[in-house]
Amino acid sequence: MNQESPAKTRRRPPSTADSTPAPIQMIDLVAQHRTLASQTEQAVLRVLAEGQFILGRDLARFEASFAEYCGARHAVGVSSGTAALALALRAHGIGPGDRVLVPAHTFIASLLAVRYVGATPVLVDVDEVSYTLDIEQTAAAITNRTRAVMPVHLYGQMVDMKPLLALARRHDLVVVEDAAQAHGAEYHGRRAGSLGHCAGFSFFPSKNLGAAGDAGLVTTRRADIAERLRRLRNYGRTSHNDFAALGFNERLDNIQAAVLQIKLPHLDAWNDRRRQNAALYHDLLADQPVTLPTELPARRHVYHQYVIRTDRRDALMDHLAREGIASGVHYPKPPHKQRVFEDLPATRGRYPVTERLAREVLSLPVHEHLQSHEVRRVAREIGRFFKKVS
Ligand SMILES: *Cc1c(COP(=O)(O)O)cnc(C)c1O
C-alpha cells in the first residue's frame, strides 16, 4: 500500500555516460501531475482564494460528478476509503452482535471498518480464478447473526454480483461494496458503486483515481441513507446547534474535491491505458511458467494491480529489483494472520486459497504512464529469470 515517494518516481535525466535504463516504478504520480499541472494548480489556488474549505461547492460538485460516473443516485465524500466502509455499515445500523461476511484475501482496511462499528468480520475464502469472494462459500457462511456482506472488487475486477445480490436478498443482508480498487470497473455494463446498497471508494493517491492526500466516498441508491451519511461524517449534526447521532469528523475537504474533479474526466482513459498494458503483458507472458490474471466474461477489469502468480515469487521479485524494476505483493500476510485479529474467533478458520495467494502473488507495474517499451522490458526480465532458474 505504500506510496512511492516522488523523488523515487522521478525519471532519471538522460545520460550519455551511463546506459542503464531508467528504473520502473509501481506508480508515477509525478508524471500524472505533469499532465494536469496547470489546471490542478489553478483549482487549488482558487479554493485557497475563496476561503471555503469544508462542505462547500467543490465537494458538492465532485459528489454529483462521481455519482453520475458510477451510475449511483447519491455520493457522499468522506475522509478515506476506510471511513467510507465504516460509515456505510453504520448508516445501515450494523453494530455490536452483527456479523459481516468479508473475503479473507483483502486489504486489512476492509476488516478494520467492520470492527470500527463493533461488528464481527466473518472471513470467507476467495475463488481461485477471480481472487474475489467465493459465492458458494459465502452462502455456506450465513447464520442468523449475519447482517451484511462486503464484496471486495479486488485488483480492479468486480465480484460476481448477480448471485451475490440474489443471496443477499434471500437472507436480507446489506451489501456494502468495497470499491477502493475498482473505480470505473464494470459488471454486465454496470459500474462498481451502482450495485450494492452502498459502496465505499478510496482516493488514496495510488488508487486508479487518487487525491493529493487521503480521501474517500460512499455511493448509495437511498436518499435517507445518503442523508444519514452526511450527518455521520459531520459530528452527527442535524442543524447548526443540533446533534442527533454519535457522528464523526470524517468529511472530504474542498481542496481534495477540486483536485479529484479535475482528474475524474481522465479516469476512463487512464483505465484504458492500464488495460492496454495488461493486454500486452498477457501476450508477452503467455509462455512463461506463471499464472496470469483472468478477465471474466461481462467484466471490465481496471487493473488497479496486474497480479501474476508463481511459486518462485520472492526470487523473481529480487531479480526484478536488481534490474531496477519495482513490483509489489498484495498481500503477503492475510488479515487473519495479523496480530490485531488474533483473538477474533471468526478468523481462526483456514483459508487455503488466500494462504496460497499470499505466497504466490506478484503485482507488476501497470500504471497509466507506463510505456509499452517498459512493459516489454519487465516481460523480458521475467523471461530471463525463468530461463536462468529452469
Ligand atoms: C485502499 C483500500 C482501502 C482503504 O482505503 P483508504 O483510503 O486507504 O482508507 C480499503 N479496501 C481496499 C480493498 C483498499 O485497497
The ligand as an SDF file (V2000), in Angstrom:
LIG
                    3D

 15 15  0  0  0  0  0  0  0  0999 V2000
   -7.1250    1.2520   -0.1780 C   0  0  0  0  0  0  0  0  0  0  0  0
   -8.1220    0.2630    0.2840 C   0  0  0  0  0  0  0  0  0  0  0  0
   -8.9670    0.5190    1.3650 C   0  0  0  0  0  0  0  0  0  0  0  0
   -8.7960    1.7010    2.2980 C   0  0  0  0  0  0  0  0  0  0  0  0
   -8.8110    2.9400    1.7080 O   0  0  0  0  0  0  0  0  0  0  0  0
   -8.0580    4.1580    2.4680 P   0  0  0  0  0  0  0  0  0  0  0  0
   -8.4520    5.3530    1.6660 O   0  0  0  0  0  0  0  0  0  0  0  0
   -6.6010    3.8750    2.4090 O   0  0  0  0  0  0  0  0  0  0  0  0
   -8.5820    4.2070    3.8580 O   0  0  0  0  0  0  0  0  0  0  0  0
   -9.9540   -0.4030    1.6590 C   0  0  0  0  0  0  0  0  0  0  0  0
  -10.0980   -1.5340    0.9490 N   0  0  0  0  0  0  0  0  0  0  0  0
   -9.2810   -1.8320   -0.0880 C   0  0  0  0  0  0  0  0  0  0  0  0
   -9.5220   -3.0900   -0.8510 C   0  0  0  0  0  0  0  0  0  0  0  0
   -8.2590   -0.9560   -0.4450 C   0  0  0  0  0  0  0  0  0  0  0  0
   -7.4530   -1.2670   -1.4660 O   0  0  0  0  0  0  0  0  0  0  0  0
  1  2  1  0
  2  3  1  0
  2 14  2  0
  3  4  1  0
  3 10  2  0
  4  5  1  0
  5  6  1  0
  6  7  2  0
  6  8  1  0
  6  9  1  0
 10 11  1  0
 11 12  2  0
 12 13  1  0
 12 14  1  0
 14 15  1  0
M  END
$$$$
